[in-house]
Amino acid sequence: MNPARELLRELPSLDRVMGHPRIVSLTDRLSRPYVLRRCRAVLDDLRARIQRGEGVSSDAQLDAVAARTAERVQADETRALTRVVNATGTVLHTNFGRALLAEQAVEAVRRVASEPTTLEFDLERGTRGRREERVEQQLIELTDAEAATVVNNNAAAVLLALETLARGKDVIVSRGELVEIGGSFRIPDICAKSGATLREVGTTNRTHLSDYEQAIGPTTGLLLKVHPSNYRVMGFASSVSLSQLVALGARHEIPVMEDLGSGALIDLARYGLPREPVVADSVAMGPALVSFSGDKLLGGPQAGLLVGRRTWIEAIGRNPLHRAVRCGKLTLAALEATLDLYQRSLDVTHDIPTLAALTRSCDELERAGRALLPALAAALGSGYTLQLEAATAQVGSGALPTDEIPTVVIVVAADRLTAEQIARRFRRASPPIVGRIRDDRFLLDLRTVGCAEDLVPRWRSDAREP
Ligand SMILES: *Cc1c(COP(=O)(O)O)cnc(C)c1O
């Protein structure tokens, strides 16, 4: 008989594997169809290997098939959104989910997730209320705007605003501000999707008020200013300020909007950080609308916030698209709690993790790093050297793009390992630790780890070798 056919015949049946004690202990606590699917996949893999003429020998034994199935189930358990230690130095790391919520916000999410709340209920009148009302009121107070609203993310906020104000009309944007953010948010694409026509003016490095003025015509619906979050034109450059645009818009009765992107609620320059536009400053210039994200410098949940003139915010509220991009209750709860801290906390730079990470002094980071060195050296074993150094880090998520902020790092070097190999070893710890490589050196940045002890790797049994 052909050896492949023989091997296939000898494979344990699905029923036998499902009856194996290891699998039975799984189906005692997990859905049987789910375990069956994993088990069948292991057998299918073996059949494919046999058909390709590969030797499978011991892998095809009943015990081995059961063990492999159990491994796959285990892998599913660890795969779901694994916690990582962010030692990259990038405070708002898009790949790690940007802002971390304040404790109060986490608690608020837990509450609305597990209990009924007054999400859309007016207790006073016993009738239906609007879910966004409280957050809108908070935003009005925090930015001094006439009105505010909130949607799922800033991309949705911009889309919704363009659709409401400029569908079937022209939107005038400087060529220096036609940005792409996060790989998929592009101003020209959002503009096209909103049904507005993009009118580019000026050049990449210089745009003048007269460029806007000359482009204004009977079909102009909006003047849009975009904060070029993730890059900056240096050198021979000029752009038109929001206040100039607002004055121009007023002369022609055309609304003006600014997409601030990150949008800080407090002035970071007060804490020695590079200046990032503050939402209230933009609002004070009197544009129709200002939009910004909830999970960048604000330090809240993913959300798109719109503040500005009442007539325009009301028009946006009447747009059916608003309903399609509205926030869920978990978001609203987290946002309400975060904004509450901005209103009432004695020290937001302590209570809001993003602001805490940005404002911690290098002295404090250095002390934490120095205290950690012995434990880190012990976890790494011989062959490694550790060194505490001053360095610079990025804010991330398009906030303060060209400015780096001072930080403190631990440089981890090893006799026989490259920086890449050390990085991989740390990524295999439990929880995984993600540092950064600069100039062929592996760095653990202290600014972005909430608790320095997290940098001491706990090795998984299979992670010893690089
Ligand atoms: C980040 C950003 C966006 C997109 O915001 P999301 O909240 O990620 O949807 C839009 N515009 C600017 C200028 C940004 O920086």
PDBQT file of the ligand as one rigid body, heavy atoms in Angstrom, charges set to zero:
ROOT
HETATM    1  C1  LIG A 501      -5.711  62.338  14.170  1.00  0.00    +0.000 C 
HETATM    2  C2  LIG A 501      -6.323  63.324  13.234  1.00  0.00    +0.000 A 
HETATM    3  C3  LIG A 501      -7.531  63.035  12.591  1.00  0.00    +0.000 A 
HETATM    4  C4  LIG A 501      -8.232  61.734  12.783  1.00  0.00    +0.000 C 
HETATM    5  O1  LIG A 501      -8.710  61.623  14.071  1.00  0.00    +0.000 OA
HETATM    6  P1  LIG A 501      -9.263  60.210  14.630  1.00  0.00    +0.000 P 
HETATM    7  O2  LIG A 501      -9.781  60.542  15.977  1.00  0.00    +0.000 OA
HETATM    8  O3  LIG A 501      -8.094  59.296  14.604  1.00  0.00    +0.000 OA
HETATM    9  O4  LIG A 501     -10.334  59.776  13.688  1.00  0.00    +0.000 OA
HETATM   10  C5  LIG A 501      -8.067  63.989  11.762  1.00  0.00    +0.000 A 
HETATM   11  N1  LIG A 501      -7.440  65.154  11.539  1.00  0.00    +0.000 NA
HETATM   12  C6  LIG A 501      -6.260  65.476  12.134  1.00  0.00    +0.000 A 
HETATM   13  C7  LIG A 501      -5.628  66.789  11.837  1.00  0.00    +0.000 C 
HETATM   14  C8  LIG A 501      -5.672  64.560  13.007  1.00  0.00    +0.000 A 
HETATM   15  O5  LIG A 501      -4.495  64.851  13.586  1.00  0.00    +0.000 OA
ENDROOT
TORSDOF 0
